[in-house]
Amino acid sequence: MSEIHHIGDFKKVLEAALLTSPAPLSLDDMTHLFAERMERTTLRMLLDELKQDWQDGTMDLVQVATGYRFQAKAEYAPFLARLNPERQAKYSRAVIETLAIIAYKQPVTRGDIEEIRGVALNTNVMRQLQERDWVDIVGQREVPGRPSLYATTKHFLDDLNLRSLAELPPMEEFIQQNPQLDLET
């Protein structure tokens, strides 16, 4: 199948690449699959068709921040979890609050986070978020001391199955569930 002559073959190549890729594939990544030039509109059409093809199957084709990927449907999660019985990472309240502040208020400094939370920020919290690749330094604020500015990463969006920050739940909803945080400031 070194030569592709039929649109269905393009779709099969895309499907194979998406099913075997360890990370989401961007449209640019997918264009490299084919020797001939592939228009983005054609790629999107084929991706829409693949999504429809799998609608009644066990997997969903989803778009996240860094591209497209197949993932098991939610109803299969309890069964798949049995394959990897190790416990899912538990995050402290401080980690969750810090991540929420960064996600909703980015870019923010350590001082901004401490002001909103009302307590000093443990360095382990920021280290844990950076090691997970959910938060990164995106610059420095132009004030004395030039503190680092933190923001969420595309990896954070991918892990939450989001394409952009606009898909986060509304801040008001988050505040209702976490009244101790005053993100309005």
C-alpha positions as CSV (number, residue, x, y, z in Angstrom):
1,M,0.0,0.0,0.0
2,S,2.9,2.4,-0.8
3,E,0.6,4.2,-3.3
4,I,-2.8,5.6,-2.3
5,H,-5.4,5.8,-5.0
6,H,-8.6,5.9,-3.1
7,I,-9.9,8.3,-0.5
8,G,-10.8,5.3,1.8
9,D,-7.1,4.4,1.8
10,F,-6.2,7.9,3.1
11,K,-8.7,7.4,5.9
12,K,-7.2,4.0,6.8
13,V,-3.7,5.5,7.0
14,L,-4.9,8.2,9.3
15,E,-6.7,5.7,11.4
16,A,-3.6,3.5,11.7
17,A,-1.5,6.5,12.6
18,L,-3.9,7.8,15.2
19,L,-4.4,4.4,16.8
20,T,-0.7,3.7,17.1
21,S,0.6,7.2,18.0
22,P,1.7,7.6,21.7
23,A,0.7,11.3,21.6
24,P,-2.0,13.4,19.8
25,L,-1.2,14.1,16.2
26,S,-1.5,17.6,14.8
27,L,-2.8,18.4,11.3
28,D,0.8,19.2,10.4
29,D,1.9,15.7,11.7
30,M,-0.8,14.1,9.6
31,T,0.1,15.8,6.4
32,H,3.6,14.2,6.6
33,L,1.9,10.8,6.3
34,F,1.3,11.3,2.6
35,A,3.7,11.8,-0.3
36,E,1.3,14.0,-2.1
37,R,0.0,17.3,-0.8
38,M,-3.0,17.0,1.5
39,E,-5.2,20.0,2.2
40,R,-6.2,20.7,5.8
41,T,-9.9,20.8,4.8
42,T,-9.6,17.3,3.3
43,L,-7.8,16.1,6.5
44,R,-10.6,17.6,8.6
45,M,-13.2,15.9,6.4
46,L,-11.5,12.5,6.8
47,L,-11.2,13.0,10.6
48,D,-14.9,13.8,10.8
49,E,-15.6,10.6,8.8
50,L,-13.4,8.6,11.2
51,K,-15.2,10.1,14.2
52,Q,-18.5,9.0,12.7
53,D,-17.1,5.5,11.8
54,W,-16.2,5.0,15.5
55,Q,-19.3,6.5,17.0
56,D,-20.8,3.1,17.9
57,G,-17.4,1.6,18.7
58,T,-15.3,1.4,21.8
59,M,-13.1,4.5,21.0
60,D,-13.7,8.1,20.4
61,L,-11.6,10.3,18.1
62,V,-11.1,13.5,20.1
63,Q,-9.4,16.8,19.5
64,V,-7.3,18.2,22.3
65,A,-4.9,21.1,22.5
66,T,-2.0,19.4,20.6
67,G,-4.0,17.5,18.0
68,Y,-6.2,14.5,17.6
69,R,-6.1,11.1,19.4
70,F,-8.2,8.0,19.9
71,Q,-9.2,7.2,23.5
72,A,-11.5,4.6,25.1
73,K,-15.0,5.7,25.8
74,A,-15.7,6.6,29.4
75,E,-17.9,3.5,30.1
76,Y,-14.8,1.3,29.6
77,A,-12.6,3.2,32.1
78,P,-13.5,0.9,35.1
79,F,-12.4,-2.2,33.1
80,L,-9.3,-0.6,31.7
81,A,-8.2,0.6,35.1
82,R,-7.9,-3.1,36.1
83,L,-5.0,-3.4,33.7
84,N,-3.0,-0.8,35.7
85,P,-4.1,-1.3,39.3
86,E,-1.6,1.2,40.7
87,R,-3.3,4.0,42.4
88,Q,-4.1,7.2,40.6
89,A,-2.1,10.2,41.7
90,K,-3.8,12.1,44.5
91,Y,-3.2,15.8,44.7
92,S,-3.3,17.9,47.8
93,R,-5.7,20.7,48.2
94,A,-2.8,23.2,47.8
95,V,-1.9,21.7,44.5
96,I,-5.5,21.8,43.2
97,E,-6.0,25.4,44.4
98,T,-2.7,26.5,42.9
99,L,-3.5,24.8,39.6
100,A,-7.0,26.4,39.5
101,I,-5.5,29.9,40.2
102,I,-3.0,29.5,37.4
103,A,-5.6,28.1,35.0
104,Y,-8.1,30.9,35.6
105,K,-5.8,33.8,36.2
106,Q,-2.8,33.1,34.1
107,P,-0.2,34.4,33.7
108,V,0.4,34.8,37.5
109,T,3.4,35.1,39.8
110,R,4.0,33.2,42.9
111,G,3.1,36.3,44.9
112,D,-0.3,36.5,43.0
113,I,-1.0,32.9,44.0
114,E,-0.1,33.5,47.6
115,E,-2.3,36.6,47.8
116,I,-5.3,34.7,46.4
117,R,-4.8,31.6,48.6
118,G,-3.8,33.7,51.7
119,V,-0.9,31.5,52.6
120,A,2.7,31.0,51.5
121,L,3.2,28.7,48.5
122,N,5.2,25.6,49.2
123,T,7.9,25.1,46.5
124,N,7.0,21.4,46.3
125,V,3.6,22.5,44.9
126,M,5.0,24.3,42.0
127,R,7.6,21.6,41.4
128,Q,4.9,19.0,41.3
129,L,2.9,20.9,38.8
130,Q,6.0,21.6,36.6
131,E,7.1,17.9,36.8
132,R,3.6,16.9,35.7
133,D,4.1,19.4,32.8
134,W,0.8,21.1,33.7
135,V,2.5,24.5,34.5
136,D,5.5,26.3,33.0
137,I,7.2,29.6,33.3
138,V,6.2,31.8,30.4
139,G,8.1,35.0,31.3
140,Q,8.8,37.6,33.9
141,R,6.7,40.4,35.2
142,E,8.3,43.8,34.5
143,V,8.5,44.9,38.2
144,P,11.4,45.0,40.6
145,G,12.7,41.4,41.2
146,R,11.2,40.3,37.9
147,P,9.2,37.4,39.3
148,S,8.4,34.5,37.1
149,L,5.0,34.3,35.4
150,Y,3.3,30.9,35.4
151,A,0.8,29.5,33.0
152,T,-0.7,26.2,32.1
153,T,0.7,24.1,29.3
154,K,-0.8,22.2,26.3
155,H,-0.1,19.0,28.2
156,F,-2.5,20.2,30.9
157,L,-5.2,20.8,28.3
158,D,-4.5,17.4,26.7
159,D,-4.7,15.6,30.1
160,L,-8.1,17.2,30.8
161,N,-9.4,16.5,27.2
162,L,-9.6,20.3,26.5
163,R,-8.8,22.1,23.2
164,S,-8.4,25.4,24.9
165,L,-8.8,27.2,28.3
166,A,-12.2,28.5,27.1
167,E,-13.5,24.9,27.6
168,L,-12.7,25.1,31.4
169,P,-15.9,25.2,33.5
170,P,-17.0,28.7,34.2
171,M,-15.1,30.3,37.1
172,E,-18.3,30.9,39.0
173,E,-19.1,27.2,39.0
174,F,-15.6,26.4,40.3
175,I,-15.8,29.1,43.0
176,Q,-19.2,27.7,44.2
177,Q,-17.4,24.4,44.7
178,N,-14.4,26.0,46.3
179,P,-15.6,29.1,48.3
180,Q,-12.3,29.5,50.2
181,L,-10.7,30.7,46.9
182,D,-11.4,34.3,46.0
183,L,-10.5,34.2,42.3
184,E,-12.5,37.4,41.6
185,T,-9.6,39.5,42.9
